[in-house]
Each structure stands twice: as structure tokens, then as C-alpha cells.
Amino acid sequence: MGLSPVDSYPMPDRTALPRSYVSWRIIPVRAALLVHDMQNHFVGAFPKGRSPVVELLDNIAALRELAGALGMPVVFSAEPPGQRPAQRGLVADVWGPGIGDEPDAAAIVAPLTPRPGEHLLANVRHNAFLRSHLGRLLRSAGRDQLIICGVYAHLGVLLTAADAFMNDIQPFVVADAVADFSAEEHSLALRWAARSGVVCTTDGLLRELLRHREPRNRTPGAGPTAAPHRDSADNT
């Protein structure tokens, strides 16, 4: 099947959000931020300079800035390029061979390039937990809340949120910091995410995080000479 161009559609606002079944509140010392599959290959399917990609990039950037300021782990998931058929598995039957070896296709989009001290995980399935070290990373950092943004809402974002819930990690899906193939699929993803997590807006989440803001020391390894942490996926 592969990727088709995405038509422009408006980002949902707070009046269009489904009611979450839970009333969890975000706590920075318990939370991490996951930026899912924001790679040139995927983001390039959206119309440049139009909704929803304009808001998508701006809102993720805002979340990433505040998460870093609060000392929250910031994690990027990215599909590796040039996967062998055995690595790609059944996903190839639906989405084809995946990201090829074209220059920069697999790179995180320039406005969100991972920084020193942030984590970059290879993920070989839509669910960012599967065959990656995301769960181990969260446990080692003592985090049981996960803010999820990126693409695509009804695939990787929703499946990752569901797996977080199944593993007693509270998922927070940011409605206007995810995007999808269409407004309909975007809305569907939010309705399902609301059944096992919190669906919120960027502004609302930023306000909630700022309530807890206090000066923090930088985490070890986050200095200007450190490189993003890269965790290898188990691709067998």
C-alpha cells in the first residue's frame, strides 16, 4: 500500500475532544514525552505549510521545550531505514518495504532534531514499545506516565497508548500534537484513546505542567557535548 499524500484538515480544538474515561493529572516527575515517528518520510506526506502539519510541528516543539526544562525524559521513536524482509514481517503486506535508503528519509524532521541528552529509539512496529527499550527506559527513570505525540494517530500513537495502559503506564494523547491520514481517522483515534487514557490539548497540558515547574539541575549526560542516546531495537 505505501503512503499516499494527506489532504489538509483542521486540527481538533478542545471543544471537539472526546471525554476521557479517567481523570489522571500529569505530574512532571512521573512523566516522559514520546515523539513518535516524526521522520521526513512520514511528515512529508502532509501538505507543507498547511494544517495539520503546521500545528503538529509547533505543538510538539512546545511540549519538547517544556519537558526538557522540567527534566522529563524526551524520547524519539523512529522507523529504521532499509529493513530486511524478515525484519519487516507482516507490516510489509500492508505498508510495503518501509523507509528506503534515500538521504534523510529516516531522519527526524529538522525542527525536532534530537538534542544531547534526549533518547532516540529504533522501532520496527507501529507500537513504540514492541521490540524496543522504551519500557525499560521508563522503568529505569521511574516514570509511569507517558505523553504521546506524533504520527499516525490511529496507528502508532493509538497502539503505543494502548500498550502503555496495559503495562500500567498512564498515557496522555495530545489531540493537537498528533496527526493522521484524515480528520475522520484522527477523530477515531482520539475516541479510542479516551477509553484507556487522557486525551488533552497542547495548551491544557502545558498549563498543567507549568503548575509544577521548579528549578532543576540538568540530568547527567545532558551537557552540550553529549550525544542523543540511541537504543537498538531487537530486529530479529
Solvent accessible surface area in square Angstrom, and as a share of the most:
residue,aa,sasa,rsa
1,M,169,0.75
2,G,25,0.24
3,L,57,0.28
4,S,69,0.44
5,P,123,0.77
6,V,8,0.05
7,D,121,0.62
8,S,38,0.24
9,Y,17,0.06
10,P,105,0.66
11,M,28,0.12
12,P,29,0.18
13,D,79,0.41
14,R,182,0.66
15,T,113,0.66
16,A,66,0.51
17,L,41,0.20
18,P,34,0.21
19,R,218,0.80
20,S,26,0.17
21,Y,148,0.56
22,V,41,0.23
23,S,101,0.65
24,W,68,0.24
25,R,142,0.52
26,I,2,0.01
27,I,47,0.24
28,P,8,0.05
29,V,90,0.52
30,R,82,0.30
31,A,0,0.00
32,A,0,0.00
33,L,1,0.00
34,L,0,0.00
35,V,0,0.00
36,H,1,0.01
37,D,12,0.06
38,M,0,0.00
39,Q,0,0.00
40,N,55,0.28
41,H,63,0.28
42,F,21,0.09
43,V,13,0.08
44,G,63,0.60
45,A,16,0.13
46,F,9,0.04
47,P,30,0.19
48,K,194,0.82
49,G,58,0.55
50,R,141,0.52
51,S,31,0.20
52,P,0,0.00
53,V,8,0.04
54,V,62,0.35
55,E,56,0.25
56,L,0,0.00
57,L,39,0.20
58,D,89,0.46
59,N,28,0.14
60,I,0,0.00
61,A,32,0.25
62,A,37,0.29
63,L,2,0.01
64,R,4,0.02
65,E,86,0.38
66,L,15,0.08
67,A,1,0.01
68,G,46,0.44
69,A,46,0.35
70,L,4,0.02
71,G,15,0.14
72,M,8,0.03
73,P,19,0.12
74,V,5,0.03
75,V,0,0.00
76,F,0,0.00
77,S,0,0.00
78,A,13,0.10
79,E,19,0.09
80,P,27,0.17
81,P,63,0.39
82,G,43,0.42
83,Q,21,0.09
84,R,148,0.54
85,P,117,0.74
86,A,85,0.66
87,Q,17,0.08
88,R,12,0.04
89,G,30,0.29
90,L,148,0.74
91,V,23,0.13
92,A,35,0.27
93,D,112,0.58
94,V,74,0.42
95,W,41,0.14
96,G,14,0.13
97,P,113,0.71
98,G,19,0.18
99,I,3,0.01
100,G,27,0.26
101,D,124,0.64
102,E,106,0.47
103,P,124,0.78
104,D,103,0.53
105,A,14,0.11
106,A,24,0.19
107,A,44,0.34
108,I,15,0.08
109,V,10,0.06
110,A,84,0.65
111,P,84,0.53
112,L,0,0.00
113,T,75,0.44
114,P,21,0.13
115,R,106,0.39
116,P,51,0.32
117,G,19,0.18
118,E,16,0.07
119,H,36,0.16
120,L,24,0.12
121,L,1,0.01
122,A,26,0.20
123,N,3,0.01
124,V,4,0.02
125,R,40,0.14
126,H,53,0.23
127,N,23,0.12
128,A,0,0.00
129,F,24,0.10
130,L,85,0.42
131,R,91,0.33
132,S,21,0.13
133,H,51,0.23
134,L,0,0.00
135,G,13,0.12
136,R,144,0.53
137,L,19,0.09
138,L,0,0.00
139,R,171,0.63
140,S,94,0.60
141,A,44,0.34
142,G,56,0.54
143,R,29,0.10
144,D,52,0.27
145,Q,0,0.00
146,L,0,0.00
147,I,1,0.01
148,I,0,0.00
149,C,0,0.00
150,G,0,0.00
151,V,0,0.00
152,Y,13,0.05
153,A,1,0.01
154,H,43,0.19
155,L,29,0.14
156,G,1,0.01
157,V,2,0.01
158,L,31,0.16
159,L,81,0.41
160,T,0,0.00
161,A,3,0.02
162,A,38,0.30
163,D,32,0.17
164,A,0,0.00
165,F,81,0.34
166,M,148,0.66
167,N,86,0.44
168,D,126,0.65
169,I,14,0.07
170,Q,35,0.16
171,P,1,0.00
172,F,4,0.02
173,V,3,0.02
174,V,0,0.00
175,A,0,0.00
176,D,21,0.11
177,A,0,0.00
178,V,0,0.00
179,A,0,0.00
180,D,0,0.00
181,F,42,0.17
182,S,39,0.25
183,A,48,0.37
184,E,135,0.61
185,E,52,0.23
186,H,3,0.01
187,S,47,0.31
188,L,64,0.32
189,A,3,0.02
190,L,4,0.02
191,R,127,0.46
192,W,139,0.49
193,A,5,0.04
194,A,1,0.01
195,R,129,0.47
196,S,24,0.15
197,G,1,0.01
198,V,20,0.11
199,V,11,0.06
200,C,19,0.11
201,T,19,0.11
202,T,3,0.01
203,D,91,0.47
204,G,24,0.24
205,L,6,0.03
206,L,31,0.16
207,R,152,0.55
208,E,27,0.12
209,L,1,0.00
210,L,86,0.43
211,R,163,0.59
212,H,61,0.27
213,R,131,0.48
214,E,112,0.50
215,P,136,0.85
216,R,103,0.38
217,N,141,0.73
218,R,176,0.64
219,T,67,0.39
220,P,133,0.84
221,G,45,0.43
222,A,9,0.07
223,G,29,0.27
224,P,132,0.83
225,T,136,0.79
226,A,27,0.21
227,A,72,0.56
228,P,34,0.21
229,H,77,0.34
230,R,181,0.66
231,D,42,0.22
232,S,89,0.57
233,A,13,0.10
234,D,83,0.43
235,N,41,0.21
236,T,138,0.80
